Structure formats: C-alpha cells, structure tokens
Amino acid sequence: MSIGIHLVGDLKGVEPEKISNTESMQDIMESAVKYGRLTKIRSYYHQFSPSGVSGIILLAESHLSFHTWPEYGLVALDIFTCGPTENAESALEYILGKLTPSSIEYKRIERGLDFPRGNIKDKAIEVTA
C-alpha cells in the first residue's frame, strides 16, 4: 500500500499540431481529468511563442502537469494522485489515446509506501541523515 501513485512519462512522436497550442492541450487535459474521475480545483496554461504549452491542473488528489516541445514531438507528463490508482491510470490512458505518441518512456512511482491510503500509521517516523 501507498499514499499515492505518481505517473511520469515522456510521450514521443506526437504530431506537432496536437501539442502546439493551449486550446488543444487544455481540451485534452481537462477531459482527461473528467475521464479519470479526478477532482479539479484550478488549472493554468501558458502558451509559448511561436508554439508549445505548459499546463498544470491542481487536483484535490494532487496534480496533473505537462510541458510540450512541438518541434521534437515531445510531451513531458506528470500525474500524481492520492486517490484510487485506477483514476490516474484512466487519465493517462485518455491522454495517450488523444495524443497517440509513437513511443512512451514511462515510470510508475508509489509514493509514501509506509502510509496506506486513508490511514495514519501508528509508528514513529525515523529520520536518518
């Protein structure tokens, strides 16, 4: 058990027109949040010139963030949730389905392994230098 799941990926070979502007990326990411049954608090997107987008969606469960490099067909994606694992994975599946990368380098990190979701562990925390 863990307190959360952190999905980190580099999506490669994405068509530049899909990741060049705020409107298309905002539509995909906001829809991924809904598809993953995540709880949006607030979002912010930044358009770079001439192209490329960064964005973050603050979730009650944590966050979803990304940065795009259309000139390389690359999206750096980060999804961290403390809710059900399936929700983060569903959001990722939605994004992959919309962006259709030719390849993905992907890591799944279990965060807070000593702390099961929804429970406070009844043991002292040891700090080592």
Secondary structure, 3 states (H helix, E strand, C coil): CCCEEEEEEEEECCCHHHHCCHHHHHHHHHHHHHHCCCCEEEEEEEECCCCCEEEEEEECCEEEEEEEEHHHCEEEEEEEECCCHHHHHHHHHHHHHHHCCCEEEEEEEEECCCCCCCCCCCCCCCCCC
